[in-house]
Amino acid sequence: MSAYQPDPMDTIYAFCKARNYFGQSSTMIYRWLLTMACIDRYTSSTANARIRRFADPHIASCVVLIIAIIWMILPLHNWIFRMINESGCTWSPSLVATYNSALVVIFGFTVPTTVMITCAVLINNNLRHKRIRRQNIVSPIGENQANRLVRARDRQTLVMLYVEIIFYIIFTLPWTIFTVYYVLTVSVTHKTNDQIAIEGFLQFLTETLVYLYPTLSFYLYTLASHTFRQELVKIISAIIITNNQCYDRIRRIVPN
């Protein structure tokens, strides 16, 4: 629309503020829910009973609510300091752009990525220790089969987690880099039309990648995990069989 008509971001104050606020709020909520999910996986896999108690649905519900509230409050500066001028929908004063950039880089990329990688390493250690304990208690007759099943399940879990982290970094890092670049050049007023066009394209491209990542979880799990594909086929088959039974069933109405 903005290619052929005036861009609402540069002409409508409410749209300028709302789009940036809800975009930042929703992406931050998703990133931190993903981060908390990795922590939950770690607490579920640990042998420490005290830590394992945190892997509880009630605690998870409270964490989801707290994260949603926090990331609905922190991006409120978008409503206050987003203004429309000759450069478009920008920050005023420019110092707020530095604060926003720090917020995105630290809490949108650095901390979540560090936590997810740390959890992946800890989960790997937990699963290895669990496999060793399993080998000590499994009978010699069922040892090979039990170890094979455990190794397969652990491998699937780690592959799904590693794929998730790798693609998170791939899809989030470009937007983080562009955010830092935007802050460093926000005070430059003599940009050429080519520079403005290139920056606009890069902003659109990197922002699209950020919004694209949350839609890929199903496809990543399906491609990375054989167990996930098997369970998916079982669920779909069960739904189809149930529906067919409902349609094929003959219903008669008779008096009591």
N, C-alpha and C positions, 0 to 999 in steps of 0.2 A: 504493500500500500504506500509506504513512504518513498518508493522509487518513482511513483507517478503523481503523488499528492503530497501536500505539506506534512512533514513528519509530526505526528501527535506529540512525540517526545520533545520537540522543539517549539511547539505552539500552545500546548495545553498544560497549565501548571499542575493540575490534579493528576494527569496521566504521567507527567514527568516524575512526580514524587511517588505515586502509587506503584508504578512499574518497578522502580528501583527498590522500594521498600519490600514489596511482596516477593520480588525476585531474590533479593538477598536473604530475607527471612526464611523462605521455603528451602533454598539451597543449603543454608546453614543448619536448619533443622534436620534435613536429610543426612548431611555429612556427620552430624553428631549422633544421630540415631544409628548410623552405620558403625561409628566408632564405639558406641555403647554395646552394639551387638557383638563386636569383636571381644570386648571385655567380658560379656556374658558367656561367650564361647569358652574363654579362658577359665572363668569360674566354674563352668560346667565340667570341664575336663580335668581339673586339679584333684589331687588326692587329699588335699587339706579340707576337712569337713567344715571348718569355720568359713573358709572362703567360698566353698561350694554352696553354703546357705544363701549367698547373695544371688544365685541363679534361681530366682523365685519369680513367678508371674506377677505377684503383687508389687514387688520391688521394681520389676521392669515397667509396670504401668505407671508407678510414681516417677520413675526416671524419664519416661516419655513425656509426661505432663510437665515436669520441671524444665526439660530441654525446650519444649514448645513455648513455655512462658518466657524463658530467658531470651530466646531468639526472636520473640515478638517484641521484646523491649529494647534490646541492644541496637537494632537497626533503625530506631526511631529518628535518628539524626537525618535520615533521608527525607522525612517530612519537613524538617526545619531548615536544612541548609542546602537543599536542592533548589536551584534557581534557573530560570531561562534567560539567557542573554544572547549576544550575537554569535557566541560559540556553540550555542545549543543548551541542552540540559546539563549543567555543570554544577560544581560545588562553589558555594560562596559563604565565607571566605575560603581561599584555596588551602588553608591549614587543615580544614576538615577533610580534604582529600587525603592528606597524609595519615590522619587518624583512621579513615576508612580503609586505606591501603594496608596499614598495620593490622587492622582487625581481620581483613581477608587473608593476609599472608600468614599470620600467626594462628588464628583460630579456625581458618577455613582450609589451610593446607598443612602447615608445619606440625601443629599439635595432633590433628587427626591422623596424619600419615605416620608420625612417630609412634603413636599409641597402637595403631593397627599393625605396624611392623613388629613392635615389641610383643604384642599379643600373639602374633603368628609364631615368633620364636618360642615364647613360653608354652603355647599349645603344642608345638612340636616336641618340646621336652616332656610335657605332661603325657603325651601319647606314647613316647618312647619308654618312659618309666612304667606306664600302664601295661605296655606290651611285655616288658621284662617281668613284671609281677605275674602277668597271665601265664608266661612260660613256666614259672616256678610252681604254679598250682594246677596246671592242666595235666591230666593223666597222659602217660606215654602213648596210649592208643590213639587218643584224639588230638595229640599235640600238633601234628602237621596241619590238619584241617583247621583247627582253632587258630593257630598262628596265621594261616593264610587268610582267613576271614578277617582277623583283626588288622593285619597289614593292609588288606584291600580297603577296609573301612577307613583306617587312618590316612591312607594315601588319598582317598577321595576327599576327605575333609580338608587336608592340607592343600590339595590342588585347587579346590574351590576357593579357599581363603586366599591363596597366593594370586590366583587369577583376579580375584576381586580387588586386591590391593594394587596389583600392577596396573590394571585398567583405571583404577581411581587416580593414580599418579599421572597416567598418560592423559586423561581427560581433564584433570584439574590444573596441572602445572602450567599449560599455556595461558590460562586465564590469570593465574597468579603472577606470571611474568609480565603480562600486559598491564595488570593493575599497578605494578611497581613502575613500569615505563610511563604510564599515564600520570602518576604523581610527579615523576621527575620532569615531565614536559608540560605540566598543566599551566605553568606560568609563562610559557613561550607564546607570544602573541603574533609573531610574524611567520606563521606556518604557510606554506604554499598550498594551493588547492590539491595538488597531488598528495602531499603529506596528509592532509585532512581526509582525503578519500581512502588512502591506504590504512590510516588509523581506524577509520570507521569500519572498513572491511575486516581488519584484524579483531576489532572489538566484537563485531557480529559473529565471526568465526569461533573465537575462543569462548564467548558466552554461550553459543549454541552447543559446544562440546560439554560445557558444564551442565546444561539442561538435558543433554542427551544421555549422560551416564546413568542417571536413576532409572532410565527405561531399559537398560541392558542387562539387569540382574538375571532375569529369566533366561535370556539367551546365553549368557556366560555360564550359568549353572548347567544348562542343557548341553552345551558344547564341551564343558570341562569334566563333567561327572557322569560316568556310566550308571552309577547307582541312582542318581537323580533322574536320568532318562527312564530307567526301569520303573521307578516309583510313579513317574508321570504317566507312563503307558498303563500301569495298573489302575491308576485313578480314572483315566479316560475310559478304559475298558469297563470298569465297574459302573461308571455313569451310563454308558451306552447299553450295557446289559440290563441295568435297572429300568431305564426308559423303555426298552423293548418289552420287558416283562409287564410293565404298566399298560402298554398299548395292546399287547396280545391277550391280556386277561379279560375273560368274558364276565361281565357283571350282570346279574339278574336281580330284579326287584320282586320279591315275593311277599305275601302277607305273613304276619307272624303266626 
